Structures are given as C-alpha cells and as structure tokens.
Amino acid sequence: MSDRISSVLTEHRQFPPSTDARKGAHISGAAALKRLKAKADADPVAFWEGAARALHWQAPWKQALQWKVPQAKWFVGGRLNAAENCLDRHLQTPRANKAALIWEGEPGETRTLTYRQLHRDVSRFANVLLGLGVKKGDVVGIYMGMVPEAVVAMLACARIGATHNVVFGGFSADAVAERMNDSGAVVLITQDVAMRRGTTVELKLAADAAAKRCRGLKHLIVFRRGNGTVPMKAGRDHWWHELMEAAPATCPPVGLDAEHPLFILYTSGSTGKPKGILHTTGGYLTQAAWTHKHIFDLRDDDVYFCTADIGWITGHSYIVYGPLANGATVVMYEGAPTYPEPDRFWAMIERHAVTIFYTAPTAIRAFMKSGESWPRRYDLSSLRLLGTVGEPINPEAWMWYHSVIGGGRCPIVDTWWQTETGAIMISPLPGATTTTPGTATQPLPGILADVVHKDGTPCKPNEGGLLVITHPWPSMLRTIFGNDERYRQTYWSEFPKSRTCPGWYFTGDGARKDKKGNIWIIGRVDDVVNVSGHRLGTAEIESALVSHKTVAEAAVVARPDEVKGNALVAFVTLKHGVAPKNLDRLKAELREHVGAEIGHIAKPDEIRFAEALPKTRSGKIMRRLLRELVTGGAVQGDTTTLEDLSVLETLRADED
Ligand code: WT7
C-alpha cells in the first residue's frame, strides 16, 4: 500500500502577532525568530546548552550530547536537582513569597502555597520518604487526585532522587497494580477519597485492591481529603499528616546526574500493554522550562492555568516542572470542568484573574456544545494568551476559542508534542509567529522535524506523509522502562540508522507541511482510512463535520465495503439544544456539507447520531472501539482506558 496520505483540509485565515503580543515578548517579531531558528537549527546542541544554563547546576556538564541511536544522553557529567530548580532557587529572589500554587477544590475552597511554603512541605515530605526507607533510584507510585499534595509528592521524590510514577486518579485498581508492578514501586501515595463531579471517588479502596497484587509495595501513604474513614493496615499504611508532623522541615536537595531518572509515566496508546515512558532530569527540565517560558511568553506577574491532570504528561511538564522552574504562579483545579455548572473554568479565570489558559480541543468542543452563554457571564479580560494541546484543533473550535474566550485579542498557541517527547516540539511563539487555525505551525528552534515518505524521502509541500524528528532533543524519552528493545522497535525501527539516514524518531503521526513550512497534523497513522484508494486522515473529515452549525463532535472510522474497499462511518454528536425534526434530512445535509468542504470522496457513507463518543480519560476519541463496533458489532480490544463504559454500551444498543 502507498504511504501517501491525502490531506484535504484547506484553511488560510492568518493571524499575525498583534502589537500587544510582540511588545516585550521574549521572542519578538518574525525576524527575531527567524534568526534564532537559523542559528539553533544549525547547531541544536549549542542552542539547548544555552537553554540549560538557565537552570541551576550543582556541577557543570562535560559533554552536551552523547548520541548512539537510539540512546541519548544530554548534559553528561552535569549534576542538578529538579526540586531545587523548582523551589530553592526562587527563595533567594523576590519570588520567595509569590504564590506558586493557587488551588481550588471542587467543592469551592481555595488554598494558596507560596514558593516558601511549597518548599517547606516538599522538604518535610522528602524526609517522610527517607524515613520510610526510600532510597535514591527507588520508584514511588502516586495515585492521587488534583490536590497540592500530589505536586508536593512529585517534588519530594525529585528532591531525594526517587523516581515517581504517577497514575491518573481516574484509573482502576487493575491499572494501578499493573503500573506499580511493572515499575517495581516500593511506596504508593494516595488519598482516602478524591472529589469529582460532586461525589467522592474511593482512591484508598482502589489502592488497597492494587496493593494486594503488588508484592514490592512496602508502604502506603494516605493523604486525608475526605473525612478519613478508610481501613488502614497497621505497619503498611500511614496518614500523610501524621508523618508530616513528625518530619524535620529541612532536607538538602541531592545532586543528581543529569541522566538520573526523574519519572516514569505510563502511556497506553490505543493498543497493547502500557508503555512506561522514562524521562531523566537535566534534558527534560531544560526543555520543559524553556518551552514554558517562551511559548507562553511568561512574565513575572502572570497567573497561569493549565487544566490538564497531573496524571498526564501535560500535568507533569506544564503544571509542575516547567512553570515552577520558571517561578510562575500556577492555578490548579481539583474537579470536573462542569461542576457545579459548565462555567467552572470561566468562573475561575475571573476569580483568579488568569492571564494564560492552556486546555485541550476536546474541552473546547465540549464548551462549544454547552453554548457561549456560559463564558459570556464572566469577565475574561485578564486573559492574554491561550493554548491547546492533545489533538488537532479543528478550525471551528480554534475560531470559537479565539473569539468567545480570547475576545479576539489573545494569541493561540497550538502545541504539538507527546508523552514521549516530554515537552512541546512544534508550536507558535506568540510574539513572532503568524498562526492559522488548525496548524501547530513550525518546529521550535533547536527541534528538527520533517514530513517524509516511508522510504525517507521528503514529501512535497502539502503532500501527506509521516512526521519524524530527525535530531535528538533534550526532553526525549530515554527508553520504555525495562524494555529497551520495545523502545527501539516502537520509535526507531521505521527509519533506522543506515547509509542514507542517521536514524530518525517516528512519531506515529501523519502530517503535511504547507508551502510556508507550517506542519498540519493529520492524526495518528493508525487512524488513517483508505477510501477508493485515497488515504485520508479522519481528523480532517471530522473537522469538516464539526464546522456544520449543528455538530458538536464527530468521529470517523472505516468499515470494509465490497465496492469501495472501505466505507466511511461518521459518529456525530449534536450541539446542545439542537433537536432536528427530520434526522434523515440532517444526515443528507451533513454529507453534502462534507462534500462541499472537502470533496465528494470524503462524504461519509453512513452517519450515526450519538449522545456521546467513547474517549480515553485524557479526552482522545477511541476510534479503535468504533472501528470494532462498525466492523463486527463486538468490541474485543482493551477498554480499560475508556473514560465511560456506558457510552459504548449505548452505541452498541443503537446498533441492535
Ligand atoms: C499525540 C500524543 C502532549 C500532551 C498530550 C497528549 C496528538 C498532541 C497535538 C496538537 C495535533 C496533537 C498527536 C500526538 N497531539 N498535541 N497540538 N495537534 N495533534 O499526549 O497522549 O502522548 O498523545 O497527541 O497525535 O502524537 P499523548
């Protein structure tokens, strides 16, 4: 089969950086960016060395990059501590008493922790871990909701050189057990309960069930979020607050090798056993901090709100390590975006006078679905910059975000990256880049990426192909924990080192590059559909559907068809308040709409209306399940990462 992916989305609106966005920006104006990029791309290693110098090093590195495909070591010989960079460093500056975290609980309480206070709690908790026998290099599990203590736990691990393994608080006991066992965790930190959607989630009971199957787990530490009436196993389980009371408040940050493992984070992808993505200290922190500062164009008086969960890489890099290394004020929210009403984020932006807001396209589409009357009730004028991450943002959602949330004045940074890349790789720089809805624009300075054919030859402008990274970058994953061979196979076998290729990282994404050099992500290559010999990215067809006034969200998959090879099935959810009298007429209208937007060949053969689409807990549509549904009716694959199983049951019932 050919490797060509036809790209059919056309979008040309341009948004050059405004005078306001350029004024005082760290990188101001297209010419400045062009100069910086030319220099950085000619010598990425020197560029990232410059970025690394913004951190505090206990000992300097001797060699900036040691690269033996696919094994990278950055800042070899250097020693540093991530927690020291995120905390201690600020205590000698006027930031000492600045808010590091402004936290809002779902029920409505708020807590503010200054850098000094966060430093004290982290030091105490580091002593708690040491007291339980945790040593440098041990793995510590964190299975918590969005509470400041989750950040404290992560940084305390970093302080003593323990490697944290955060498991999203919405995952089941099974998922926790698998991830603890695979990583060999010795301690698990959890809560009695987590607060979510107005009720409590029994985290401790799930942790207990997991611990039963984890022989290596010696201790459970339980933070009390609810009323604390949970079973505690004597000798194994400890209350967070009791240990903290007894712990000394000073704990020096240990000097760690730049390549010391900072964390493991499991990513499931759509198939197979979860992969323990391993990130190390110096390179990761360098790129997390540089990208956070420059892409969000951080100023000292910013109030920055990232809506991700700490259980995902976005939470690691852009709630914890990037922002805190830069001394930013971070707003952290515990609960559901729709609690008690679908206006929670907007209320929080007004309440805390948020200036930078970073969220996901799936959330934006959900807000569009519930209607703009919700954000309209709030004063969002403090905002000056918006960001998105997680999947291609359809131009419709981009425009809504731009006008309704950003008041037409805020630049939008559409940031492309992956759990594996550790930090942002492709993104506009708000004071310098002209943006167009739907593209993450260009690789950052010092990041070399390309769109190529399967044989490694570059694609022509606008020709769809495979997105590769052609030079190692500081925050790249170092391996899949305990499985170097799977690491090589998954990311480095598509374009291995050869006479003609130095060895490239394959992202798994399809993309095209336009004439200006902007990269348009078409989606995961696994999600590409083949219709009458054309390979189409489902994201583009979905984007066309969503540009219709009645549609909130869409997912397109293929089912085998005797004539066309494949037929396209579109699952569509309608906007709030849309109640079509004649569903068949609407189906016909939607097919015509796609035909008009991108052409006849992309018209779905079948449209099914649904109440909701099956999504992972991080909001990605699980097209694999829909594919299984339309091909055989049965869903056989793994559904443990599905956010809400009932969605699938409803879809299946519609089928019968
Ligand atoms: C995949 C990585 C990185 C944090 C959240 C997701 C897709 C991510 C974008 C974007 C188009 C995007 C890609 C990528 N993706 N950001 N701005 N535009 N697609 O992390 O779960 O590791 O997923 O998300 O397909 O490969 P992840």
Boltz pocket constraint, residues with backbone or C-beta under 6 A from the ligand:
constraints:
  - pocket:
      binder: B
      contacts: [[A, 267], [A, 313], [A, 314], [A, 388], [A, 389], [A, 390], [A, 391], [A, 392], [A, 393], [A, 414], [A, 415], [A, 416], [A, 417], [A, 418], [A, 419], [A, 420], [A, 426], [A, 440], [A, 507], [A, 508], [A, 509], [A, 521], [A, 523], [A, 524], [A, 618]]
      max_distance: 6.0
